């Protein structure tokens, strides 16, 4: 049913746009047609979900209190909503309690990062949370200095991952024609935290996981105390 609602919404959006009713009003009408945002309880938007579903999400979203809404630019992933993270007109403003996006923001160009973070901020409720994960170029750079650019750094469900894959995108998937997997930007913990704060999030905490060559950030639209942020870190960021 939810996939039918998403399809109906996209058809309505096209119909209204073609008749000059305006993109903003069309987007509002589409959002109203998607009942997934009316479900009771806490909802998180899984941006760039791919084929992942609960429990293949951040640790804080695996409990039964959370409902997942899946969004991806690739229709082959069968998401609830097909959309770019740069512009999510099918997602109403202040519609979800959290946004979760793992290893997606590096697929954007640097000038697109603020646009995506602004969209994440828009769709979150006033007390909403953002949980982001992406590669850590700082820890990865050690392997490059050691001339291990094309040697496996770790194993993933997709197979061995070398620094070259992290820098530019997973080579086997790119070779198969999935250009959505190309990487166009990168972060250290400082630059990821700075970008998140610049988007308007008032409280931000993050961590590096050197063994996994990744970064994790949790951010709140509200100004929270240090103990409150540490509580979010313990719930939402992996060990």
N, CA and C of each residue as an Amber inpcrd file, in Angstrom:
protein
   717
   0.8190000  -1.2090000   0.0000000   0.0000000   0.0000000   0.0000000
   0.8560000   1.2640000   0.0000000   1.9350000   1.2470000   0.8060000
   2.7430000   2.4580000   0.8760000   3.4540000   2.7260000  -0.4470000
   3.8260000   1.6650000  -1.1820000   4.4670000   1.8790000  -2.4770000
   3.4520000   2.4290000  -3.4830000   2.1850000   1.9740000  -3.3650000
   1.1450000   2.5220000  -4.2290000   0.9250000   3.9930000  -3.9210000
   0.9490000   4.3490000  -2.6240000   0.7710000   5.7510000  -2.2430000
   1.8970000   6.6160000  -2.7830000   3.1340000   6.0930000  -2.7260000
   4.2680000   6.8550000  -3.2520000   4.1230000   7.0570000  -4.7550000
   3.7020000   5.9940000  -5.4770000   3.5090000   6.1050000  -6.9210000
   2.4110000   7.1130000  -7.2330000   1.3090000   7.0570000  -6.4850000
   0.2210000   8.0010000  -6.6830000   0.6730000   9.4270000  -6.4380000
   1.5180000   9.5990000  -5.4130000   2.0200000  10.9270000  -5.1150000
   2.8650000  11.4920000  -6.2340000   3.7290000  10.6540000  -6.8020000
   4.5800000  11.1320000  -7.8930000   3.7440000  11.4840000  -9.1240000
   2.6770000  10.7110000  -9.3880000   1.7960000  11.0130000 -10.5150000
   1.0780000  12.3410000 -10.2900000   0.6320000  12.5680000  -9.0560000
  -0.0590000  13.8130000  -8.7430000   0.8730000  15.0100000  -8.8740000
   2.1220000  14.8290000  -8.4300000   3.1070000  15.8970000  -8.5540000
   3.3060000  16.2770000 -10.0200000   3.4650000  15.2880000 -10.8870000
   3.6500000  15.5510000 -12.3110000   2.4210000  16.2260000 -12.9100000
   1.2290000  15.7770000 -12.5240000  -0.0100000  16.3320000 -13.0630000
  -0.1480000  17.8020000 -12.6950000   0.1160000  18.1390000 -11.4350000
  -0.0390000  19.5280000 -10.9900000   1.0290000  20.4180000 -11.6050000
   2.2440000  19.9200000 -11.6780000   3.3240000  20.7240000 -12.2610000
   3.0400000  21.0250000 -13.7270000   2.5230000  20.0380000 -14.4630000
   2.2430000  20.2190000 -15.8800000   1.1410000  21.2470000 -16.1100000
   0.3010000  21.4530000 -15.1200000  -0.7990000  22.3980000 -15.2560000
  -0.5150000  23.7500000 -14.6220000   0.7690000  23.9600000 -14.3200000
   1.1830000  25.2720000 -13.8410000   0.7040000  25.5990000 -12.4460000
   0.4740000  24.5920000 -11.6300000  -0.0110000  24.8430000 -10.2790000
   1.1110000  25.1610000  -9.3120000   2.3470000  25.0980000  -9.7790000
   3.4790000  25.5000000  -8.9550000   4.1070000  24.3240000  -8.2400000
   5.4490000  24.3170000  -8.2320000   6.1630000  23.1950000  -7.6430000
   5.9100000  23.0940000  -6.1510000   5.8530000  24.2350000  -5.4420000
   5.6850000  24.1730000  -3.9990000   4.3180000  23.6270000  -3.6280000
   3.2700000  24.1030000  -4.3190000   1.9310000  23.6040000  -4.0140000
   1.7990000  22.1450000  -4.4380000   2.4190000  21.7890000  -5.5510000
   2.3790000  20.4010000  -5.9820000   3.0580000  19.5070000  -4.9590000
   4.1970000  19.9680000  -4.4380000   4.9110000  19.1770000  -3.4380000
   4.0660000  19.0060000  -2.1850000   3.3480000  20.0700000  -1.7780000
   2.4920000  19.9710000  -0.6140000   1.3810000  18.9460000  -0.8370000
   0.8090000  18.9700000  -2.0250000  -0.2690000  18.0330000  -2.3350000
   0.2410000  16.6030000  -2.3290000   1.4450000  16.4020000  -2.8770000
   2.0280000  15.0630000  -2.8890000   2.2810000  14.5860000  -1.4710000
   2.8610000  15.4710000  -0.6420000   3.1630000  15.0950000   0.7330000
   1.8870000  14.7030000   1.4740000   0.7990000  15.4380000   1.2150000
  -0.4640000  15.1440000   1.8730000  -1.0200000  13.7910000   1.4440000
  -0.6440000  13.3490000   0.2430000  -1.1600000  12.0730000  -0.2610000
  -0.4200000  10.8720000   0.3130000   0.7190000  11.0860000   0.9630000
   1.5180000   9.9900000   1.4960000   1.1820000   9.7910000   2.9700000
   0.4760000   8.7320000   3.2610000   0.0270000   8.5170000   4.6390000
   1.1390000   8.0100000   5.5450000   2.3210000   7.7080000   4.9980000
   3.3990000   7.2060000   5.8350000   3.8360000   8.2250000   6.8760000
   3.5710000   9.4980000   6.6250000   3.9620000  10.5200000   7.5900000
   2.8980000  10.7350000   8.6580000   1.7540000  10.0990000   8.5110000
   0.6760000  10.2450000   9.4890000   0.6700000   9.1220000  10.5230000
   1.5120000   8.1260000  10.3240000   1.5370000   7.0080000  11.2550000
   1.9180000   7.4900000  12.6490000   1.2970000   6.9460000  13.6790000
   1.6510000   7.3540000  15.0500000   3.0400000   6.8470000  15.4250000
   3.5930000   7.4350000  16.4570000   4.8940000   7.0000000  16.9510000
   6.0450000   7.7460000  16.3060000   7.2370000   7.3900000  16.7170000
   8.4490000   8.0580000  16.2560000   8.8640000   7.5270000  14.8930000
   9.2040000   8.4490000  14.0100000   9.5790000   8.0970000  12.6410000
  10.9690000   8.6450000  12.3250000  11.7610000   7.8200000  11.6130000
  13.0260000   8.3400000  11.1000000  13.0720000   8.1520000   9.5940000
  13.6280000   9.1630000   8.9210000  13.8000000   9.1310000   7.4750000
  15.1760000   8.5580000   7.1790000  15.1950000   7.4210000   6.4880000
  16.4460000   6.7540000   6.1280000  16.8510000   7.2440000   4.7440000
  17.7310000   8.2260000   4.6980000  18.1240000   8.8730000   3.4510000
  19.2660000   8.0940000   2.8080000  19.0790000   7.7620000   1.5150000
  20.0750000   6.9520000   0.8290000  20.0670000   5.5300000   1.3590000
  18.8660000   4.9820000   1.5050000  18.7130000   3.6880000   2.1900000
  19.3100000   2.5290000   1.4120000  19.3920000   2.6400000   0.0740000
  19.7940000   1.4740000  -0.6950000  18.8400000   0.3250000  -0.4150000
  19.3820000  -0.8640000  -0.2910000  18.5510000  -2.0220000   0.0190000
  18.4640000  -2.2870000   1.5110000  19.1220000  -1.4410000   2.3280000
  19.1580000  -1.6580000   3.7740000  17.7990000  -1.3960000   4.4080000
  17.4950000  -2.1590000   5.4060000  16.2960000  -1.9800000   6.2210000
  16.6770000  -2.2590000   7.6640000  15.7870000  -1.8720000   8.5830000
  16.0150000  -2.2700000   9.9640000  16.2230000  -3.7850000   9.9710000
  17.2460000  -4.3630000  10.6360000  18.1340000  -3.7140000  11.5990000
  19.4280000  -3.1620000  11.0140000  19.5510000  -3.0220000   9.6930000
  20.7890000  -2.5170000   9.1020000  20.8280000  -0.9960000   9.1110000
  20.6190000  -0.4260000  10.3070000  20.6620000   1.0160000  10.4820000
  21.4710000   1.3010000  11.7440000  21.5830000   2.5770000  12.1000000
  22.3050000   2.9360000  13.3080000  21.6950000   2.2810000  14.5330000
  22.5090000   2.0520000  15.5670000  22.0350000   1.3000000  16.7380000
  20.8350000   1.9250000  17.4310000  20.7150000   3.2350000  17.3920000
  19.6150000   3.8880000  18.0970000  18.2680000   3.7260000  17.4540000
  18.2260000   3.2390000  16.2070000  16.9600000   3.1250000  15.4850000
  16.4660000   1.6820000  15.3630000  17.0970000   0.7650000  16.0450000
  16.7440000  -0.6530000  15.9000000  15.6450000  -1.0980000  16.8470000
  15.2700000  -0.2480000  17.7880000  14.2370000  -0.6390000  18.7400000
  12.8620000  -0.5310000  18.0960000  11.9020000  -1.1730000  18.6870000
  10.5580000  -1.1970000  18.1400000   9.8270000   0.1220000  18.1950000
  10.3820000   1.1210000  18.9020000   9.6860000   2.3990000  19.0080000
   9.8190000   3.2490000  17.7390000  10.7160000   2.8630000  16.8220000
  10.9630000   3.6570000  15.6190000  10.3280000   3.0120000  14.3860000
   9.7080000   3.8550000  13.5460000   9.2310000   3.4340000  12.2300000
  10.1480000   4.0370000  11.1760000  10.5190000   3.2410000  10.1750000
  11.4540000   3.6600000   9.1400000  10.7110000   4.1010000   7.8770000
  11.0970000   5.2580000   7.3460000  10.6390000   5.7270000   6.0440000
  11.8620000   5.7730000   5.1480000  11.8600000   4.9910000   4.0690000
  13.0520000   4.7990000   3.2510000  13.0110000   5.7090000   2.0220000
  14.1150000   6.4400000   1.8070000  14.2340000   7.3720000   0.6860000
  15.5430000   7.1060000  -0.0380000  15.4660000   7.0120000  -1.3760000
  16.6740000   6.7850000  -2.1600000  16.4680000   7.3540000  -3.5580000
  17.5600000   7.7700000  -4.1790000  17.4930000   8.3080000  -5.5380000
  17.3450000   7.1980000  -6.5710000  17.6870000   5.9630000  -6.1840000
  17.6840000   4.8330000  -7.1010000  16.3960000   4.0200000  -6.9510000
  15.5210000   4.0080000  -7.9610000  14.2820000   3.2340000  -7.8440000
  14.5280000   1.7440000  -7.6300000  15.6940000   1.2500000  -8.0540000
  15.9900000  -0.1730000  -7.9030000  16.0610000  -0.5950000  -6.4350000
  16.2500000   0.3630000  -5.5300000  16.2990000   0.0550000  -4.0990000
  14.9130000  -0.1370000  -3.5000000  13.8600000   0.1120000  -4.2820000
  12.4630000  -0.0110000  -3.8270000  12.2020000   0.7900000  -2.5580000
  12.5690000   2.0730000  -2.5580000  12.3110000   2.8860000  -1.3630000
  10.8380000   3.2860000  -1.2790000  10.4520000   3.8100000  -0.1270000
   9.1130000   4.3950000  -0.0060000   8.9940000   5.6420000  -0.8730000
  10.0920000   6.3980000  -0.9560000  10.1150000   7.6520000  -1.7090000
  11.3600000   7.6610000  -2.5820000  11.1870000   7.9050000  -3.8770000
  12.3130000   8.0740000  -4.7910000  12.6250000   9.5650000  -4.8740000
  13.8120000   9.9470000  -4.4260000  14.1500000  11.3650000  -4.3770000
  15.6400000  11.5340000  -4.1560000  16.1670000  12.6420000  -4.6350000
  17.5080000  13.0740000  -4.2730000  17.4800000  13.6700000  -2.8820000
  18.5780000  13.5430000  -2.1550000  18.6520000  14.1650000  -0.8390000
  18.8020000  15.6810000  -0.9300000  19.0890000  16.1850000  -2.1260000
  19.2450000  17.6320000  -2.2990000  17.9130000  18.3630000  -2.3240000
  16.8620000  17.6600000  -2.6760000  15.5390000  18.2700000  -2.7750000
  14.5220000  17.1660000  -2.5400000  13.8420000  17.2180000  -1.4000000
  12.9350000  16.1480000  -1.0040000  11.5040000  16.6780000  -0.8950000
  10.8900000  17.0700000  -2.0270000   9.5680000  17.7050000  -1.9590000
   8.4710000  16.7850000  -1.4570000   8.6870000  15.4790000  -1.5100000
   7.6720000  14.5540000  -1.0230000   7.6950000  14.4030000   0.4930000
   8.6830000  14.9960000   1.1390000   8.7730000  14.9330000   2.5930000
   8.3540000  16.2880000   3.1570000   7.2650000  16.3460000   3.9140000
   6.8230000  17.6300000   4.4670000   7.8260000  18.1960000   5.4620000
   7.7790000  19.4760000   5.6670000   8.6180000  20.1140000   6.6790000
   8.1950000  19.6400000   8.0670000   9.1720000  19.5030000   8.9610000
   8.9270000  19.0990000  10.3450000   8.0890000  17.8180000  10.4250000
   8.4310000  16.8370000   9.5830000   7.6120000  15.6290000   9.4700000
   8.1710000  14.4320000  10.2220000   9.4730000  14.4170000  10.5160000
  10.0780000  13.2200000  11.1080000  10.8540000  13.5860000  12.3680000
  11.0050000  12.5810000  13.2260000  11.7150000  12.7910000  14.4870000
  13.2220000  12.6790000  14.3260000  13.6530000  11.9990000  13.2710000
  15.0900000  11.8310000  13.0470000  15.3590000  11.5900000  11.5690000
  16.5590000  11.9530000  11.1540000  17.0770000  11.6230000   9.8270000
  18.3370000  10.7950000  10.0300000  18.3990000   9.6680000   9.3390000
  19.5740000   8.8030000   9.3930000  20.1210000   8.6320000   7.9870000
  21.4110000   8.8910000   7.8080000  22.0350000   8.7500000   6.4900000
  23.4470000   8.2180000   6.6720000  23.6740000   7.0120000   6.1750000
  24.9680000   6.3600000   6.3400000  25.6600000   6.2080000   4.9900000
  26.8250000   6.8170000   4.8870000  27.6740000   6.7250000   3.7010000
  26.9250000   7.1640000   2.4420000  26.3700000   8.3670000   2.5300000
  25.7020000   8.9820000   1.3900000  26.2230000  10.3820000   1.0890000
  26.5580000  11.1290000   2.1190000  26.9070000  12.5250000   1.9070000
  28.1820000  12.6630000   1.0810000  29.0430000  11.6380000   1.0900000
  30.2590000  11.6870000   0.2790000  29.9740000  11.5270000  -1.2100000
  28.7560000  11.1420000  -1.5630000  28.3830000  11.0330000  -2.9780000
  28.0270000  12.3850000  -3.5900000  27.9430000  13.4180000  -2.7610000
  27.6340000  14.7590000  -3.2430000  28.9140000  15.4900000  -3.6250000
  28.7440000  16.5590000  -4.4300000  29.8440000  17.4900000  -4.6550000
  29.9210000  18.4450000  -3.4640000  31.0980000  19.0200000  -3.1950000
  31.2320000  19.8790000  -2.0100000  30.1780000  20.9840000  -1.9170000
  29.8480000  21.6150000  -3.0650000  28.8800000  22.7090000  -2.9980000
  27.4560000  22.2210000  -2.7470000  27.2230000  20.9050000  -2.8600000
  25.8940000  20.3500000  -2.6330000  25.6620000  19.9560000  -1.1710000
  26.7350000  19.8080000  -0.4160000  26.6000000  19.3690000   0.9680000
  25.7020000  20.2910000   1.7870000  25.8810000  21.6240000   1.7370000
  24.9690000  22.4900000   2.5020000  23.5080000  22.3540000   2.0790000
  23.2570000  22.0750000   0.8030000  21.8810000  21.9100000   0.3350000
  21.2390000  20.6720000   0.9660000  21.9800000  19.5720000   1.0160000
  21.4540000  18.3470000   1.6150000  21.2220000  18.5290000   3.1120000
  22.1730000  19.1400000   3.7970000  22.0190000  19.3360000   5.2320000
  20.8470000  20.2710000   5.5350000  20.6230000  21.2500000   4.6670000
  19.4700000  22.1370000   4.8420000  18.1580000  21.3750000   4.6820000
  18.1190000  20.4240000   3.7490000  16.9270000  19.5970000   3.5890000
  16.7230000  18.7010000   4.8150000  17.7910000  18.1310000   5.3400000
  17.6720000  17.3250000   6.5510000  17.0900000  18.1750000   7.6800000
  17.6090000  19.3810000   7.8170000  17.1380000  20.2980000   8.8710000
  15.6570000  20.6210000   8.6770000  15.2510000  20.8510000   7.4360000
  13.8600000  21.2480000   7.1440000  12.8580000  20.1760000   7.5250000
  13.1530000  18.9200000   7.2160000  12.1550000  17.8630000   7.4120000
  12.0850000  17.3890000   8.8650000  13.0410000  17.8060000   9.6920000
  13.0480000  17.3940000  11.0840000  12.0950000  18.2350000  11.9230000
  11.4860000  17.6060000  12.9030000  10.6840000  18.3300000  13.8850000
  11.5890000  19.2390000  14.7070000  11.0230000  20.2070000  15.4420000
  11.8650000  21.1510000  16.2010000  12.8470000  20.4910000  17.1600000
  12.5110000  19.3240000  17.6780000  13.4260000  18.6070000  18.5730000
  14.0850000  17.4240000  17.8770000  14.1290000  17.4740000  16.5360000
  14.6080000  16.3410000  15.7620000  16.1090000  16.1250000  15.8180000
  16.5080000  14.9070000  15.4520000  17.9080000  14.4850000  15.4780000
  18.3840000  14.0910000  14.0890000  19.6530000  14.3270000  13.8380000
  20.3280000  13.8680000  12.6290000  21.4480000  12.9330000  13.0280000
  21.5120000  11.7680000  12.3860000  22.6270000  10.8400000  12.5780000
  23.2580000  10.5970000  11.2170000  24.5350000  10.9510000  11.1080000
  25.2780000  10.8560000   9.8450000  26.4960000   9.9590000  10.0140000
  26.7900000   9.1940000   8.9680000  28.0410000   8.4390000   8.9210000
  28.6520000   8.5960000   7.5390000  29.9840000   8.6420000   7.4880000
  30.6810000   8.7500000   6.2040000  32.1280000   8.3270000   6.3990000
  32.8800000   8.1390000   5.3160000  34.2910000   7.7580000   5.4590000
  35.1130000   8.8510000   6.1370000  36.1680000   8.4300000   6.7900000
  37.0970000   9.3340000   7.4680000  38.3780000   9.4350000   6.6430000
  38.5410000  10.5440000   5.9520000  39.7170000  10.6970000   5.0990000
  41.0000000  10.8350000   5.9040000  40.8880000  11.3080000   7.1370000
  42.0820000  11.4940000   7.9470000  42.7230000  10.1560000   8.2980000
  41.9260000   9.1980000   8.7600000  42.4990000   7.8870000   9.0830000
  42.8880000   7.1340000   7.8130000  42.1200000   7.3330000   6.7530000
  42.4260000   6.6710000   5.4910000  43.7430000   7.1560000   4.8960000
  44.0760000   8.4180000   5.1500000  45.2840000   8.9930000   4.5480000
  46.5460000   8.2780000   5.0040000  46.5160000   7.6440000   6.1770000
  47.7000000   6.9150000   6.6440000  48.0270000   5.7660000   5.6990000
  46.9810000   5.0870000   5.2140000  47.2140000   3.9750000   4.2910000
  47.7530000   4.4790000   2.9560000  47.2910000   5.6420000   2.5340000
  47.7650000   6.1990000   1.2690000  49.2370000   6.5730000   1.3790000
  49.6180000   7.1570000   2.5060000  51.0180000   7.5210000   2.7300000
  51.8980000   6.2670000   2.7160000  51.3230000   5.1430000   3.1730000
  52.0740000   3.8770000   3.1860000  52.0200000   3.1650000   1.8280000
  51.5160000   3.8340000   0.7970000  51.4360000   3.2930000  -0.5640000
  50.5470000   2.0520000  -0.6310000  49.4040000   2.1200000   0.0950000
  48.4380000   1.0130000   0.0980000  47.1220000   1.4540000  -0.5500000
  47.2250000   2.3190000  -1.5400000  46.0450000   2.9080000  -2.1650000
  45.0760000   1.8680000  -2.7030000  45.5900000   0.8110000  -3.3200000
  44.7290000  -0.1840000  -3.9580000  44.6510000  -1.4880000  -3.1880000
  45.1390000  -1.4820000  -1.9410000  45.1020000  -2.6870000  -1.1250000
  43.9310000  -2.6380000  -0.1500000  43.2760000  -3.7660000   0.1080000
  42.1040000  -3.7660000   0.9880000  42.4130000  -3.1790000   2.3640000
  41.5410000  -2.2730000   2.7780000  41.6500000  -1.7020000   4.1150000
  40.7430000  -2.4370000   5.0900000  39.5970000  -2.9000000   4.6000000
  38.6620000  -3.6540000   5.4370000  37.7040000  -4.4100000   4.5240000
  36.9600000  -5.3360000   5.1200000  35.9690000  -6.1060000   4.3860000
  34.5830000  -5.5270000   4.6550000  33.7900000  -5.4100000   3.6130000
  32.4120000  -4.9530000   3.7280000  31.4930000  -6.0320000   3.1550000
  30.1720000  -5.9010000   3.3350000  29.2620000  -6.8610000   2.7110000
  29.4160000  -6.9290000   1.1950000  29.9290000  -5.8230000   0.5970000
  30.1350000  -5.7970000  -0.8530000  31.4890000  -6.3490000  -1.2630000
  32.3250000  -6.7330000  -0.2780000  33.6440000  -7.2550000  -0.5780000
  34.7420000  -6.3700000  -0.0180000  36.0050000  -6.6230000  -0.3810000
  37.1170000  -5.8200000   0.1370000  37.0490000  -4.3830000  -0.3530000
  37.3620000  -3.4510000   0.5630000  37.3340000  -2.0280000   0.2620000
  38.7400000  -1.4620000   0.4220000  39.2640000  -0.8800000  -0.6470000
  40.5820000  -0.2470000  -0.6260000  40.4150000   1.2680000  -0.5030000
  41.4700000   1.9780000  -0.0870000  41.3800000   3.4350000  -0.0360000
  40.8920000   4.0530000  -1.3380000  41.2650000   3.4720000  -2.4760000
  40.8240000   3.9930000  -3.7620000  39.2960000   3.9570000  -3.8780000
  38.6740000   2.9020000  -3.3200000  37.2140000   2.8020000  -3.3430000
  36.5730000   3.8690000  -2.4640000  37.2090000   4.1610000  -1.3440000
  36.6610000   5.1570000  -0.4280000  36.7780000   6.5570000  -1.0230000
  37.8650000   6.8100000  -1.7210000  38.0790000   8.1320000  -2.2990000
  37.1270000   8.4220000  -3.4560000  36.9270000   7.4460000  -4.3340000
  36.2190000   7.7240000  -5.5820000  34.9430000   6.8990000  -5.7930000
  34.6880000   5.9190000  -4.9250000  33.5130000   5.0800000  -5.0710000
  33.8970000   3.6400000  -5.3110000  32.9890000   2.7380000  -4.9410000
  33.2740000   1.3100000  -5.0240000  33.4410000   0.8930000  -6.4810000
  34.6350000   0.4770000  -6.8520000  34.9670000   0.2380000  -8.2500000
  34.1120000  -0.8460000  -8.9130000  33.8570000  -1.9880000  -8.2560000
  33.0180000  -2.9970000  -8.9230000  31.6220000  -2.4980000  -9.2590000
  31.0220000  -1.7300000  -8.3580000  29.6850000  -1.2180000  -8.6220000
  29.7080000  -0.1480000  -9.7130000  30.7320000   0.6690000  -9.7210000
  30.8750000   1.6630000 -10.7870000  31.0670000   0.9750000 -12.1310000
  31.8510000  -0.1110000 -12.1410000  32.0990000  -0.8350000 -13.3810000
  30.8280000  -1.4690000 -13.9300000  29.8760000  -1.7760000 -13.0360000
  28.5940000  -2.3350000 -13.4640000  27.6180000  -1.2660000 -13.9350000
  28.0440000  -0.0040000 -13.8820000  27.2040000   1.0800000 -14.3760000
  26.4180000   1.8210000 -13.3170000  26.6130000   1.4670000 -12.0390000
  25.9000000   2.1650000 -10.9650000  26.6820000   3.4110000 -10.5660000
  26.4830000   4.4840000 -11.3280000  27.2340000   5.7150000 -11.0920000
  26.7560000   6.4650000  -9.8620000  25.6230000   6.0370000  -9.2820000
  25.1970000   6.6210000  -8.0140000  26.2370000   6.3580000  -6.9240000
  27.1020000   5.3700000  -7.1260000  28.0800000   4.9980000  -6.1050000
  29.3580000   5.8310000  -6.1650000  29.4750000   6.7460000  -7.1020000
  30.6760000   7.5860000  -7.1930000  30.7480000   8.5400000  -6.0030000
  31.9650000   8.7740000  -5.5180000  32.2030000   9.7220000  -4.4310000
  32.7710000  11.0170000  -5.0080000  32.2850000  12.1480000  -4.4630000
  32.7140000  13.4450000  -4.9980000  33.2550000  14.3870000  -3.9290000
  33.1510000  14.0130000  -2.6610000  33.6870000  14.8580000  -1.5970000
  34.0920000  13.9720000  -0.4340000  34.6740000  14.5570000   0.5870000
  35.1240000  13.8000000   1.7440000  35.2540000  14.6880000   2.9600000
  35.4420000  14.0490000   4.1380000  35.4090000  14.7790000   5.3970000
  36.4320000  14.2320000   6.3800000  36.8720000  15.1250000   7.2540000
  37.4580000  14.7510000   8.5260000  36.3840000  15.0150000   9.5770000
  36.6260000  14.6020000  10.8030000  35.6120000  14.8280000  11.8340000
  35.3370000  16.3090000  12.0070000  36.3870000  17.1270000  11.9660000
  36.1850000  18.5710000  12.1450000  35.3290000  19.1600000  11.0340000
  35.6160000  18.8080000   9.7910000  34.8690000  19.4240000   8.6950000
  33.4250000  18.9250000   8.6680000  33.1880000  17.6790000   9.0750000
  31.8120000  17.1790000   9.1240000  31.0230000  17.8680000  10.2280000
  31.6350000  18.0350000  11.3900000  30.9720000  18.7400000  12.4870000
  30.7220000  20.1920000  12.1050000  31.7040000  20.8380000  11.4860000
  31.5370000  22.2380000  11.0790000  30.3970000  22.3900000  10.0740000
  30.3040000  21.4850000   9.1040000  29.2450000  21.5640000   8.1010000
  27.8700000  21.3750000   8.7430000  27.7910000  20.4770000   9.7150000
  26.5170000  20.2220000  10.3880000  26.0900000  21.4340000  11.2040000
  27.0200000  22.0350000  11.9040000  26.7050000  23.2470000  12.6720000
  26.2930000  24.3890000  11.7470000  26.9820000  24.5240000  10.6240000
  26.6600000  25.6010000   9.6820000  25.2500000  25.4550000   9.1240000
  24.7110000  24.2430000   9.1220000  23.3570000  24.0040000   8.6190000
  22.2920000  24.4170000   9.6290000  22.6970000  24.7720000  10.8470000
  21.7410000  25.2480000  11.8390000  21.5500000  24.3520000  13.0400000
  22.1910000  23.1790000  13.0400000  22.0520000  22.2930000  14.1890000
  22.8060000  22.8920000  15.3790000  22.1060000  23.0260000  16.5050000
  22.6540000  23.7630000  17.6420000  23.5530000  22.9130000  18.5270000
  23.3630000  21.6130000  18.5080000  24.1920000  20.7230000  19.3150000
  24.6940000  19.5880000  18.4210000  26.0110000  19.3810000  18.4050000
  26.6210000  18.3800000  17.5290000  27.7130000  17.6410000  18.2970000
  27.7310000  16.3500000  18.1700000  28.8080000  15.5290000  18.7350000
  29.1790000  14.4630000  17.7180000  30.4510000  14.0820000  17.7050000
  30.8850000  13.0920000  16.7270000  32.0250000  12.2440000  17.2320000
  32.3450000  11.2130000  16.4670000  33.4570000  10.3410000  16.8330000
  34.0820000   9.7510000  15.5800000  35.3580000   9.4160000  15.7010000
  36.0870000   8.6950000  14.6540000  36.2270000   7.2460000  15.0810000
  36.1190000   6.3390000  14.1150000  36.3930000   4.9230000  14.3820000
  37.5280000   4.5090000  13.4500000  38.7330000   4.6140000  13.9640000
  39.9110000   4.3740000  13.1340000  39.9160000   2.9730000  12.5420000
  39.4240000   2.0030000  13.2860000  39.4570000   0.6250000  12.8000000
  38.5280000   0.4160000  11.6110000  37.5190000   1.2850000  11.4960000
  36.5450000   1.1660000  10.4040000  36.6720000   2.2950000   9.3760000
  37.6070000   3.2210000   9.6130000  37.8530000   4.3410000   8.7020000
  36.5630000   5.1460000   8.4590000  35.7700000   5.3220000   9.5130000
  34.5330000   6.0800000   9.3250000  34.3360000   7.1250000  10.4120000
  33.4200000   8.0320000  10.1270000  33.0230000   9.1060000  11.0270000
  31.5390000   8.9740000  11.3290000  31.1620000   9.3260000  12.5590000
  29.7600000   9.3580000  12.9530000  29.4710000  10.6710000  13.6670000
  28.3200000  11.2430000  13.3590000  27.8870000  12.4870000  13.9950000
  26.4270000  12.3480000  14.3850000  26.0940000  12.8400000  15.5710000
  24.6990000  13.0070000  15.9760000  24.4960000  14.4860000  16.2690000
  23.3910000  15.0400000  15.7630000  23.1360000  16.4760000  15.8950000
  21.6830000  16.7130000  16.2530000  21.4430000  17.7710000  17.0070000
  20.0930000  18.1310000  17.4350000  19.7700000  19.5520000  16.9860000
  18.5080000  19.7570000  16.5840000  18.0730000  21.1200000  16.2650000
  17.9800000  21.9610000  17.5280000  17.8230000  21.3250000  18.6810000
  17.7440000  22.0330000  19.9480000  19.1200000  22.1810000  20.5770000
  19.2550000  23.1700000  21.4280000  20.4670000  23.3190000  22.2180000
  20.3550000  22.4010000  23.4260000  21.2340000  21.4100000  23.4950000
  21.1970000  20.4210000  24.5650000  22.4230000  20.5520000  25.4540000
  22.2880000  20.0670000  26.6790000  23.4060000  20.0840000  27.6160000
  24.4180000  19.0050000  27.2360000  25.5930000  19.1150000  27.8100000
  26.6300000  18.1190000  27.5410000  26.1830000  16.7120000  27.9440000
  25.5850000  16.5280000  29.1470000  25.1080000  15.1780000  29.4920000
  24.0400000  14.6680000  28.5240000  23.1640000  15.5540000  28.0450000
  22.1420000  15.1270000  27.0820000  22.7760000  14.6740000  25.7730000
  23.7900000  15.3950000  25.3180000  24.4570000  15.0020000  24.0850000
  25.2120000  13.6950000  24.2620000  25.8350000  13.5170000  25.4040000
  26.5370000  12.2620000  25.6500000  25.5670000  11.0880000  25.6880000
  24.3550000  11.3570000  26.1810000  23.3310000  10.3230000  26.1520000
  22.9560000   9.9310000  24.7320000  22.8480000  10.9280000  23.8380000
  22.5430000  10.6400000  22.4370000  23.6900000   9.8840000  21.7710000
  24.9140000  10.2490000  22.1090000  26.0790000   9.5480000  21.5580000
  26.0420000   8.0710000  21.9490000  25.7290000   7.8030000  23.2100000
  25.7340000   6.4150000  23.6850000  24.6140000   5.6050000  23.0390000
  23.5190000   6.2620000  22.6730000  22.3800000   5.5690000  22.0700000
  22.5650000   5.3850000  20.5690000  23.0140000   6.4320000  19.8810000
  22.9510000   6.4610000  18.4120000  24.2610000   6.1970000  17.6910000
  25.3990000   6.3340000  18.3560000  26.6590000   6.1190000  17.6580000
  27.2430000   4.7640000  18.0520000  27.7450000   4.0000000  17.0690000
  28.2820000   2.6750000  17.3730000  29.5910000   2.7570000  18.1230000
  29.9290000   1.6530000  18.7390000  31.1950000   1.5790000  19.5060000
  32.3770000   1.4580000  18.5480000
